[in-house]
Amino acid sequence: MDGLLRLLTSARTSWIVLVVAFAAVSALFVLGSGTSSETAPANGLPGSAESAQVDALLDAFPDAETTSALVVFASDEGEALPAATVAAIQQKAFGELADLTPDGFLPPAQVSEDGTVALLVVPLAPESDVELQTERANEIRDLASADLDGVRTYLTGPEGFEVDIAAVFDGADFTLLLTTVIVVAVLLLITYRSPWLWLVPLVVIGTADASAGIAARRVAALVGVQLDASVTGILSVLVFGAGTNYALLLIARYRDELRLVADRREAMRRAVRGAGPAIIASGSTVALALATLLLGELSGNRALGLACAVGVLVAMAFALLVLPAALVLFGRWLFWPYVPRFGSPDAISRSPWGRLGRAVSRRPVVVALTGAVVLGALASGMLFVQTGLSQNDRFVQKPDAVRGQEVLAEAFSAGATSPATVVAPVADAEAVATAAAATEGVDGVRLAEQTDDWARIDVTLSSAAETPEAFATIERLRTDLDGIGSGDALVGGLDARALDVAGAQQRDQALLIPLILALVFLVLVILLRSLLAPVLLLVAVVASFFSAVGAAWWLFQTPLFGFPAIDTNVLLFSFLFLVALGVDYSIFLVTRAQEESRTLGTTRGMIRALAATGAVITSAGILLAAVFAVLGVLPLITLTQIGVIVCIGVLIDTLLVRTVIVPAMAFIAGDRFWWPRRPTVTDAEAAAAETESETPRTRAQRRGRVPVS
């Protein structure tokens, strides 16, 4: 350990460390990621899911070689379309639009019963090139709207959604990165109040973020995982947030050591020895918690876990290896105008956080109960939380395809825009169609096409897509069709897929949440060599999660957001980030308390730890909360919800849980806080030692009987 620290900090080798790091990063950039993340989030269902089996079987049908665009024509005034307008729309089926289809043919337009909306289905050949697909979509829009007055046109359906989703994610990564960098730069400038100190951690962590993105894509490609734009967005936020937190902790410890040691390089070695274990424990906790997602059913969960675990490890490596070497290149002047002089007074003893700790220590039970009441009040929103967003509700700004889908849903049968797809053996097709038509919640059944072995049956539901009623109908269909013929009929389609995703997400939550708690508990036990302290810390951080979700739900119901529900994967991801990242601050505090308690006892050690870490942890928490809030610049409501919940949770953890609740629990437990081990110095021994070393006048001053001169 000493050899590594000297390599990082000595005058002869610290610059070599930076050169090697620069060469490694340059090689990584030259190598590149080898893949692109500019894709929309996929449903990620395993092949065993019934809707996924249907999708696989549909690849053998003739229509698998085609996709389609739905062109929707709606009256501006909400009145019936004039006969001349309907005739013009019908004529488009024989014009240039037909030239875009594989067979040069379009079926006639369908007109709603009230005559206000017309629908034209345009068969298309699949196009994998996003630019060419976008050009074709724009051409369809232009041809469809040409020479039509008083009519709104929308492009929706599979083609419309693919093009619009690609458009809303276009440039989203750059917007997120730019916003994150600005937020981090401003908060670092405010924290350090120095014109240049903030630049060092910003450059180091910014380089870590870029490196983590490439490394994560490379690792994902090796194991056959596709990272979509939402995953890379969360990855960037996590690396900046966690990496900057580690930098703040190290620099704060470095500043303290500069007051005690004349040689800045020795001060850095002592800072890394002091802060390093907490940073390693924190990063390991987050990485292990993220790695549990690899055990999930949904590939989206696995992709997030893999990418973010790699990102946290990269951030930790840069904070512990590159940042110390970069900081020691500069003298103490780097902290100007607040330069920590050798021999200057101990700032910890004058910290307002120490005064807060002493106040909490006088009435810890009252403080703990008050904190519990506040957390309970915030968590009350959990009683009303609704989960599950439909495809149309997942966008912050509704694209053209979503608006067109909504118009269709209002004008035609509620389920006409997204029929269920039943695939059955050809011998059972007629019987399956008859049984499907008799199922409650089904509006219509049509035998669409067949191969030598399988038949495809389109089933129109009476309920709107992705509603509880539609899901109930899908479940009835699956139950009813299991007893028909060979029992091999399968139900797929949009509603079935959404139902399968929700079920897989619930199973992932049931498996992963206990596993995350167990792993975090194990890390805390190893770090603190205690059983009671880890239990108390986990209880506090889980309580802050419930409070964050409850408070966020009340916020989501305001006109500012107006979200109808929380998406199915938001709770799992928010729990993961809040437990793993939230416990970080308790790790920073309690490891320092453990260090201080060796000479001061548990109570005074916790007070001094709070005084020493209060400012840096508060700064780190505010910065992490702000960075996660930046997820709101991305176009998906799911990411906005994760950002808001984590932002609120981190603030609760930073300003309430770590500040008063955890110290209060430690004061109540006393020396038992470290159970089953006995602390090196008990509170009673520390108090006796303090009393023996005091003069009568000092004792009287401490007790307030004599004024301090």
N, C-alpha and C positions, 0 to 999 in steps of 0.2 A: 504493500500500500504506500509506504513512504517513498519507494522508488518511483512509482507512478506519479505521485504528487510532485516530486522534484522534477520529473520530466515535464509536467504540465506548467510548472511555475518558475523554474530557474531561468536566469537570463540567457543561458547558452542554448536551451532546448525549447522554450515556450514558443518561439517563433517557428521552430521546425514543426511543432504540433500543428500550428495554423497552416503552414505550407502543405503538410500531408493532408490535412482536412480539406483544404482548397483543391488539391489534386484529386482527391477521392470524389468530391462533389462534382468537379468538372467532368471526370470520367463517367459519373452517373448521368450527367446531363447529356453528354455525347451519346451514351448508350441509349438514352431515352426510355420511355415507358413501354414501347412496343405495342401499345394499344390505345384506344380512345375511350373516354368516359362520357362522351356527349350523347348519352342515351337516356331515355326516360326510365323511371323505376319500373321493373317488371314484377309480375305477381309472385314469381319464384316458387311455385308449387312443386312438390316432388312428383315424380312420374306415377306414384301409386295413387295420387288423388284422382277421384272419378272424373272430374272435369278435365284434368290433364290427360287421362286415358282417351277421352273423347277427342281432344285436340290431336292426339297422336294418330288415332284412327282416321280422322278427317283428311289427313295428308294423302291418303290413298284414293280419295274421291276426285272426280274430274274437276270440280270447282276449286280444288286446292291450288290449282295453277293460276287462279285469278283472285283479285280483291275487288273492292267496290267503293265508290264514292256516292254518298247520298246528297243530292242537291235539293234543298228545301226552298220553296217559293212561298212567301207569306205576304198577305195584304198589309200595306202600311197602316190603313185605317181600321183593321180588324174586321172589315166587311168581306162579303163574298167576292172572290176574284171575278172580274168581268169575263164574259164568254170569249171576247177577243183576246184577253190575256191568257186564258186557259188554252186557247187554240195556238197562240204563239209559243207557249211552253211545250205543248205537244209537238209542235213543229221542230223544236230543238232536238227531239229524239232522232230526227232524220237529217240534221245538219252536221256542223263541224264536230259536235260532241261525239257523234257516232264514229267519227274517224279516229278517236282516241281509244276506242274499245278494241279488244283482240279480234272480235268477229265482225266489226263494223255495224253492230246492231244494238239498239237500246229498247227496252220494253217501254210501252206507253206510260206517261205520267199518271200517278194515282192522285185523286183529289179527295180531300176530307169530306165528311158528310155535310158539314156546314159551308163548304166551298171556300173557306178562307186560306187553305194551305194546299199546295200541290207538291208531290214528291216524285223526283226523277232518279232512278237507280242507274248509275253509270258503271258497268263492269270494266275493270282495268287489269292490265298485266302487273304483277308485283315489280316494284322498283326499289332496289337496295340503296342506291345513291341518293342521299338526302337532298342534295342540290337539285338533281333532276326531278325528284319527286315533288319538291317545292315548286319548281317551274311548271310542272304539269298541273299541279293544284291551282296555281294562279291562272293558268290558261283556262281551266274549267270554270273558275269563278268569273273570268271575263266573258267567256262565251255564254254562260248561263244568265248573267245580268244584262247582256247587251239588248238594247231595244225594248226594255221593259220599264214602264213608268209606274210608280206607286206600288212597287213590289220590293220586298227585302229578300235577298238570297243568302243562303248559308250553305257551306260545304261541311258535311259531317260524315258519319259512318267511319269504317276502318281507315280509309285514306285520309279523311279530314282530321281524325284524332292524331294519326301518326305525324302529319305535317304540322299541326298546331302544337303538339307536345315538343317536337323538335325545335319549333320557333321560340316557345317560352323558355327553353333551356339554353338557347343560343346566347353565348356570352355571359351566362349566369355565373360561371366559375370566376371570371375576371371581375365581375361586379362584387361578388362576395369577397374575393381576395382584397380588392382595393378598399372596400368598406372596412374590413377587418384590420388592415394595416393602419388606416387612418384612426380608427378607434383605439387600437393598441398604442400608437404613437402619442396620441393626445393624453391618454391616461398615464403612460410612462412619464411624459413631460410634467404632468401635474404631480405625480408621485415623487419624482426626484428633484423637481424644481432646479434642474441643471440644463444648460443649453446643449450639452453634448453627451452626458452619461446615458441618456435613453437610447441613443443611437446604437450602442454596442449590443445590448440584448435584443433590440429590434432586428438588427442585421443578422445576428446569430440565429434567432428563432425563425426569421423569415427564410433563411437558407435551409433550416431544418424542415420547414413546411414544404418547400419545393422538393427537397430530397425525399421526404416522406411520401409525397404524392407519387414520385417515380418508383420508389422502392415498393410501395403498396401495390401498384399496378403490376410490377414485375412478379411479385410473390403471388398475386391473385392469378396471373396468367399461368404460372407454373402448376397451380392446382385446379385450373379450369374454372375460375370464378370471374364473372363479369362485374366490373364496378360501374354503376350508373352515376349520373350527375348528382343525385341526392347524396350518395355515399361519399363521393369526393368532396362535396360541400361540407358535410359534417366532419370529415377527416381534417380539412383545412382549419375549421373552427377549433377542433379539439387540439390539434398540434399547437396552434397559436395560444390557446387558452392555457393548456397544461404547461407548455414550454415556458411561457412568460411567468407563470406561477413559480416554476422551479428557479427561474432567473431571479425573481424578486426575493425568494427565500435565500438564495446564495449571496446575492449582493448585500442584503440586510446583515447577514452574518459577517460578511467581509468588512462592512463598514464598522461593525462592533469590534472586530479584531484589530482593525487599523488604529483604534484608540489604545489598544493594549500592547501592540507590537510595533517596533520602529521599522522593521523590514517589511515592505508590502508583500513580498513573495512569501515570507513566512506567515504573514497574516492570511494570505489566500490559502495556504496549506491547512492552517487551522480552521479556516472557514469551511473548506471542503470536508475536513474530518467531522466538523460539527453538523453541517447541513446535509452532507452526503447520505447518511443512513436514512434520514427522513425522506429525501428525494427518491432514493432507491425504493424504499418501502411504498411510497406514494405511487410511483410509476409502475411498480410491480403489481400493486393492488388493482390499478386501472387496467393494465394490460391483461391480467388474469381474468378479471371480470368480463372484459371484452371478448376474450378467447372462449368463454363459455357459449357465446353465440354460435360458435362453430358446431355445436351439438344440436342446433335448431333444425326444424323441418324446412323452413322457408329459406330459399337461397339468398334473398335480400338480407335476412338477418345474418346469415353466415358471411356474406360479403362485407357488411358493416363491421362485424366483429374482427375479421381478418385484417381489413384495411386499417381500422383505428388502433388495433393492438400494435401493428407495425409502426404506425405513426407515433404512438406514445413512447415506444422504445427508442425511436429516432430522436424525439424531443428530449428524452432523458439523457441520451448519449451526448447530444450537443450541449445540454446544460451543464453536465459534469465534466466533459472533456474539452470542448471548444471554448465555452464561455470563460472558464478560469484562465486559460492561456491568452485569450483576447484581453481580459481586464488587466492582467499584470503587465501588459506591454506599456500601459500608461501609468503615470504617477498618481499621487493623491489628488492632483489638480483636476482629475477627471470628475470629481464630485463637486467642483466649484459651482456655486459660491459657498456651499455648506461642506467644507473640507473636514474630514475626521482627523484631527491632529493627534499625534502620539501623546499620551498622557492627559488628554482632555477629559473633563468629567464624564462619568458614566451616565449616558442618556437613559438607560433602562430604569434607573432608580427614580428618575423624574417623570416617567411615562404616565399619562393619564389612565392608561389601561391597567397599570399597577394599582392606582387608586380605586378603579372600578372593581378589581379583584378583591381588594381588602374590604370593600363595601359588601360584595357578595358573600364573603367569608363570614361576615357577622350574622347574616340571616339566610343561610343557604336553603333551608326548607321552604321559606316563604318565596324566595326567588325561583326555586325549581317548580313549585306549584303554580306560580304566576306564569312562568314560561309554558308550562303544560296547558294551562287554560288558553293562552294565546294561540298555541299550536292547534288545539282542539277547535277553537273558533274558526281559524283559517281552513281547517280540514273539513268543516261542515259541508262545503260544496261537493265533497265526495259522495254524499247521499243522493245527489241529483245528476251525477255525471251520466251522459249518454255516449255510447261508443259506436263507431261505424260510419264512415263517410262514403257516399256513392261516388262513382266516377265523375259525375258532374259537379260534385261539391268539393273536389280536391284542389281546385285552382284558386289562387288569390284573385286574379283577374280572369274572368271567364273568356276563353277563346271562342272563335267562331263555331267550332265543332260542338262545343257544349251548348251554346245558345241555340244552334240548329236542332240539337237533340231535344232540348226543352220545348221548342215549338212543335216538333213532331209528337212529343208525349201528350201535349195539350190537345192537338187536333185529331190524332188517330187513337186507336185503342191503347190504353196505358202501357201494355207490354209489347206493343207492335214494333217498337224501335229496337228491342233486344230480345227476340224470341229464344226460348230454350232450345237446345239441340239434343235430340235423342238419337243415339246410334244403336241399332238392334240387328241381330242376324236376319238375313233376308227372309228366311222361313217364318220368322216371328213378326215381320213388319206390320202386317194387317192387324194382328191381334194387339200388338203394342200400341198402334195408332188408336185403335178403338178404346183401349184401356186409358190411354192418355186423355182422350177427348172426354171421358167420363170422370176424370179427376177434378175435384173441387178447385176452383181458381184458374181453370184453363178456358180460354176464349175460343181457340181454334187450333186445328191440327192439319198439317199438310205433309204428305209424303214427297220429299224434295228430290232425292236422287239416290242411286244405289250402285254398288260395285257387285262383283260376283258373290261376295260373302256378307257385306253389310249394307244396311239401308239407313239413310239419314232422314229424320222426321223433324220438321220445324214445328214447335209448339208455342203458340202465342198465349201469354198469361193475361189475366184480367187486371193484375196489379202493376203499378209502376215499377221500373227497374230498381233493384237493390234496396227494396223496402222490406220490412219484416213480413208483410203479406206475401211478397214474391218469394222470399226465402222459405216460408212455410209451404208454399205450393211446390217448390222444388223438392223439399223433403217428402211431401206426399207423393209426388211423382216417383221418386226413387223407391219408396216403400211399395207403391202399387205395382210398379213394373217389375219388381224383383220376382213376383210370382207368376209372370206371364211367360209362356213357352219355356225356353231353356233357362230363363232368368238372367240372361247375359246382357240385357239392355242397359245402357249407360246414359246418364243425363248430364249434359254439359251446357255451355253457353255462358253469357255474362253473369247472370244471377247465380248459377251453379258455381262458377269460378269464385265469385265474391264470397259465397257461403263457405267454400272449401278453404279459402284464405283465412277467413275469420276463425274457422275451426282449428286450422294449423297454428294460427297465432295464439289461440288459447292454450293449446298443448305446449307450445314453446314457452309461454309464460309460466305454466304450471311446473315445467321442468327447470327453467333457467333461473327464475327468481330465487327459489331456495338454494340453488347451486351458487349463485352470486353471493348470497348472504353467507353461505358456508365458507367460500373461498376468502372473502373479506375477513370473516371472523378468524380463520386460520392464520392469515397474514398478521393480523393484530396480535394474536396470541404469541406468535413467534417473535414479533417485534418488541412487545411489551413484557413478555414472559409473565403474563397474568391471564386470569380467566374472567374476573369481575369487570375490569376496565373495558375489555373488548365488548362484553355484553352491553354495558351502559352506552358505549359509543355507538353501537349498532342500533340500539333502541332509539337513541336521539336522532340519528340520521334517517331512519325509516319514518319516524314521526315527522321530520321535516319534509320528506317526500309526500306524505299524505296531505300535509299542510299546503305544499306547493301546488299539487293537483287541485285541491279544493279551491284555493285562492284563484288559480288560473281559470277554473270553470266559471266562477263568478265573473271574471274579466271577459271570458269568451262570450258571455251572454249580453254584454253591453253593445251598443251600436257601433263602438269602435271596431269590434271584430265580427260579432253576429254569427259565430260558427254554430251550426246545428248540432254537432257532435264532435267527439274526439276520435281521431282515426285509430284503427285497431292496433297498429304497431307503436303508437305514441307512448302508451303507458309503459311498455317494456323498455323502450329506449330511454325514456325519461328516468325510470327507476334505475337502470344501469348507470347512467351518467351521474345522477344525484347521489346514489349510494357510493359509487367508486370515487367520484370527484369530491363529494361532500365530506366523506370520511378523511380525505386528504388534509383538510384544515384541522381536524381533530388529531390526526397523526402529527402534523407540524407542532401543534400545541402540546400534546401529551408526551411526545418524545423529548421536547425541551423540558417539560415538567419532570420527566424521569431523570434527565441529566441534572437538573437543579436540585432534585430531592435527595440526591446522594450526599449533599452537604447541608441542605436547608430543611429537610423533611418534606412531607407531602403537601401540607397546606401552604407554607411559605414558598416551596418550590413551584407550586401551581401559580401562585400570585406573581412570582418573578417570571415564570414562563409566559404568562399572559402579558406582562409588561414588555417582555422582550419581543414577542411575536405579534402582539395586538395590531400594531400599525401595518406590518408587512402582510399579515393574513387578511386584514380588512382591505388593503389595496388589491391584493391578489383576488379576493372574492368579488370585489366590485368589477375588476377587469374581466374576470372569467364570465360574470353575469352579462356584462356588456357585449363580450365576444359572442356568446351564445344567442343573445338577442339579435345579432346581425343576421342570423339564419332567416329572419323575416324578410330579407331582400330577395330571397329565392322565391320562385313562383308557386310552390306547393304549400297548401295549408298545413299539411303534415309537418313540414319543417318549421313553419311558423309556430305551431303548437309545441313542438319539442323545444324550440328556442325560448318561448315564453315560460314554459314550465320549469326548465332548467335554470333560467335567469332568476325566477322568483325563488326557487329552491336554494340556489347558491346564496342569494341575499339572506334568506332566512337562516341558512346554516352559518353564514359569516357573521351576521349582526346579532343573532339571538342564540342559536344553539352553541356555537363555539365560544361566544363572548360571555354568556352567563349560565346557560343550562349545564354544559359539560363541567365548568369549574364548580358550580353549585353541587352537582352530583359527586365530584371529587371531594369537596369539603365535607359533605354529609358522610361519605364512606370513610374519610380519613385515611389512616394507614391500610385499611382493608381494601382500598381502591386497587392495590397491587396484588390482592389475594390470588393464588395461595402463597406467593412468596412474601417474605418479610422485607420491607424497605431497608436500605443500608442505614439510613438515619430516620428514626421515627419522629413524629411531631413532638412527643414528650422529650426526647433526647435533644432535638433542635432547640426547643424552648429552654431547657435547662442549660444548654451550652451558651445560648444568647444571654441568659440571666447572669451566668458566671463571668462573662466577658464584659459586662456593663459596669460602669461606675454608678453610684447612687444618683448623680445628677442626670446621666444619660437615661437611666431607667425612668426617672421622673418625667423627663422630656417625652419619652416614648409614650408614657401613660397620660400625657397632657396636663400634668400637675405643675410643671415649670415651663415658662415660655422658652422657645429656642432662640438663642441670641444670634 
